[in-house]
């Protein structure tokens, strides 16, 4: 296959990845905004007893904690989009080996290959 065709296919594939990341980013932003509104809107007003107020506070905290996890994924997605721009997408941030296509398909914002991700989750990955 000529080099220009290979570059076009690579560019087209990266555009598909970028569109998927952008779509996921928009979904997370929408969920985050919804969760934030619900968390902020929940109040103790009208709660008749201590159990109702505790339940209301728990629900509010739960909604805000979901927002934090969504925010973390949003940051990962934006980092992945940056790697698309600078040519680092699909390369492990730690060992600099290619990240498996199946992993990127499952987690398109993945920073690490499977081995390095496992080390990270165990707290054994040390950044260079």
Sine and cosine of phi, psi and omega as CSV:
sin_phi,cos_phi,sin_psi,cos_psi,sin_omega,cos_omega
0.00,0.00,0.73,-0.69,0.02,-1.00
-0.88,0.48,0.46,-0.89,-0.04,-1.00
-0.86,0.51,-0.62,0.79,-0.03,-1.00
-0.91,0.41,-0.60,0.80,0.04,-1.00
-0.92,0.39,-0.65,0.76,0.02,-1.00
-0.89,0.46,-0.68,0.73,0.03,-1.00
-0.90,0.44,-0.64,0.77,0.01,-1.00
-0.90,0.43,-0.67,0.74,0.02,-1.00
-0.91,0.42,-0.67,0.74,0.02,-1.00
-0.89,0.46,-0.70,0.71,0.01,-1.00
-0.89,0.45,-0.66,0.75,0.02,-1.00
-0.90,0.43,-0.66,0.75,0.02,-1.00
-0.90,0.43,-0.67,0.74,0.03,-1.00
-0.91,0.41,-0.58,0.82,0.06,-1.00
-0.91,0.42,-0.62,0.78,0.05,-1.00
-0.89,0.45,-0.69,0.73,0.03,-1.00
-0.89,0.46,-0.71,0.71,0.00,-1.00
-0.87,0.49,-0.68,0.73,0.02,-1.00
-0.89,0.45,-0.66,0.75,0.02,-1.00
-0.90,0.44,-0.71,0.70,0.03,-1.00
-0.88,0.47,-0.67,0.74,0.00,-1.00
-0.90,0.43,-0.65,0.76,0.03,-1.00
-0.89,0.45,-0.69,0.72,0.03,-1.00
-0.91,0.41,-0.61,0.79,0.03,-1.00
-0.87,0.49,-0.71,0.70,0.01,-1.00
-0.91,0.42,-0.63,0.78,0.03,-1.00
-0.90,0.44,-0.69,0.72,-0.01,-1.00
-0.92,0.40,-0.66,0.75,0.05,-1.00
-0.87,0.50,-0.65,0.76,0.01,-1.00
-0.91,0.42,-0.71,0.70,0.03,-1.00
-0.90,0.43,-0.66,0.75,0.01,-1.00
-0.87,0.49,-0.73,0.68,-0.01,-1.00
-0.89,0.45,-0.64,0.77,0.04,-1.00
-0.90,0.44,-0.76,0.65,-0.02,-1.00
-0.88,0.48,-0.63,0.78,0.00,-1.00
-0.91,0.42,-0.69,0.73,0.04,-1.00
-0.88,0.48,-0.69,0.73,0.00,-1.00
-0.91,0.42,-0.70,0.72,0.00,-1.00
-0.90,0.44,-0.64,0.77,0.01,-1.00
-0.96,0.27,-0.53,0.85,-0.05,-1.00
-0.97,0.23,-0.42,0.91,0.01,-1.00
-0.94,0.34,0.76,-0.65,0.01,-1.00
-0.65,-0.76,0.20,-0.98,0.01,-1.00
-1.00,0.07,-0.06,1.00,-0.02,-1.00
-0.90,0.43,0.71,-0.70,0.02,-1.00
1.00,0.08,-0.13,0.99,0.05,-1.00
-0.95,0.32,0.82,-0.58,-0.14,-0.99
-1.00,0.09,-0.49,0.87,-0.02,-1.00
-0.65,-0.76,0.06,-1.00,-0.06,-1.00
-0.87,0.49,-0.63,0.78,-0.01,-1.00
-0.90,0.43,-0.69,0.73,0.02,-1.00
-0.89,0.45,-0.67,0.74,0.01,-1.00
-0.91,0.41,-0.65,0.76,0.03,-1.00
-0.90,0.43,-0.67,0.74,0.02,-1.00
-0.90,0.44,-0.67,0.74,0.03,-1.00
-0.89,0.46,-0.69,0.73,0.02,-1.00
-0.90,0.43,-0.66,0.75,0.03,-1.00
-0.88,0.47,-0.72,0.69,0.01,-1.00
-0.88,0.48,-0.65,0.76,0.02,-1.00
-0.89,0.45,-0.72,0.69,0.02,-1.00
-0.90,0.44,-0.63,0.78,0.01,-1.00
-0.88,0.47,-0.71,0.70,0.01,-1.00
-0.89,0.46,-0.66,0.75,0.00,-1.00
-0.94,0.35,-0.55,0.84,0.03,-1.00
-0.94,0.35,-0.58,0.81,0.10,-0.99
-0.87,0.49,-0.63,0.78,0.02,-1.00
-0.88,0.48,-0.62,0.79,0.02,-1.00
-0.90,0.44,-0.68,0.73,0.01,-1.00
-0.92,0.38,-0.61,0.79,0.05,-1.00
-0.90,0.43,-0.62,0.78,0.02,-1.00
-0.90,0.44,-0.63,0.78,0.03,-1.00
-0.89,0.46,-0.71,0.71,0.02,-1.00
-0.91,0.41,-0.62,0.78,0.03,-1.00
-0.86,0.51,-0.69,0.73,0.03,-1.00
-0.89,0.46,-0.66,0.75,0.02,-1.00
-0.89,0.46,-0.66,0.75,0.01,-1.00
-0.90,0.43,-0.70,0.71,0.01,-1.00
-0.90,0.43,-0.60,0.80,0.09,-1.00
-0.89,0.46,-0.66,0.75,0.01,-1.00
-0.89,0.45,-0.63,0.78,0.03,-1.00
-0.91,0.42,-0.58,0.81,0.09,-1.00
-0.91,0.42,-0.63,0.78,0.04,-1.00
-0.92,0.40,-0.53,0.85,0.09,-1.00
-0.88,0.47,-0.65,0.76,-0.02,-1.00
-0.93,0.37,-0.62,0.79,-0.09,-1.00
-0.99,-0.15,0.09,1.00,0.07,-1.00
1.00,0.08,0.14,0.99,-0.02,-1.00
-0.99,-0.11,0.04,1.00,-0.04,-1.00
-0.92,0.38,0.69,-0.72,0.05,-1.00
1.00,0.04,0.09,1.00,0.02,-1.00
-0.89,-0.45,0.75,-0.66,-0.02,-1.00
-0.88,0.48,0.76,-0.65,0.01,-1.00
-0.91,0.42,-0.38,0.93,-0.06,-1.00
-0.99,-0.12,-0.87,0.49,-0.10,-1.00
-1.00,-0.05,-0.16,0.99,0.03,-1.00
0.90,0.43,0.36,0.93,0.12,-0.99
-1.00,0.01,0.32,-0.95,0.04,-1.00
-0.91,0.41,0.65,-0.76,0.10,-0.99
-1.00,0.10,0.71,-0.70,-0.04,-1.00
-0.84,0.54,0.64,-0.77,-0.03,-1.00
-0.85,0.52,-0.61,0.79,0.01,-1.00
-0.90,0.43,-0.59,0.80,0.03,-1.00
-0.91,0.41,-0.70,0.71,0.00,-1.00
-0.91,0.41,-0.51,0.86,0.05,-1.00
-0.93,0.36,-0.64,0.77,0.00,-1.00
-0.97,0.26,-0.66,0.75,-0.04,-1.00
-0.74,-0.68,0.99,0.12,-0.11,-0.99
-0.89,0.45,-0.25,0.97,0.02,-1.00
-0.99,-0.14,0.18,0.98,-0.05,-1.00
-0.83,0.55,0.74,-0.67,0.05,-1.00
-1.00,-0.09,-0.42,0.91,-0.12,-0.99
-0.84,-0.54,0.44,-0.90,0.18,-0.98
-0.94,0.35,0.16,-0.99,-0.06,-1.00
-0.85,0.52,-0.72,0.69,-0.03,-1.00
-0.88,0.48,-0.73,0.69,-0.01,-1.00
-0.94,0.35,-0.55,0.84,0.06,-1.00
-0.89,0.45,-0.67,0.74,0.04,-1.00
-0.88,0.47,-0.67,0.74,0.05,-1.00
-0.88,0.48,-0.66,0.75,0.01,-1.00
-0.88,0.48,-0.71,0.70,-0.01,-1.00
-0.91,0.42,-0.45,0.89,0.03,-1.00
-1.00,0.02,-0.01,1.00,-0.02,-1.00
0.96,0.28,0.39,0.92,-0.07,-1.00
-0.94,-0.35,0.12,0.99,0.00,-1.00
-0.99,-0.11,0.85,-0.53,0.00,-1.00
-0.93,-0.38,0.85,-0.53,-0.01,-1.00
-0.93,0.36,0.58,-0.81,0.03,-1.00
-0.96,0.28,0.00,0.00,0.00,0.00
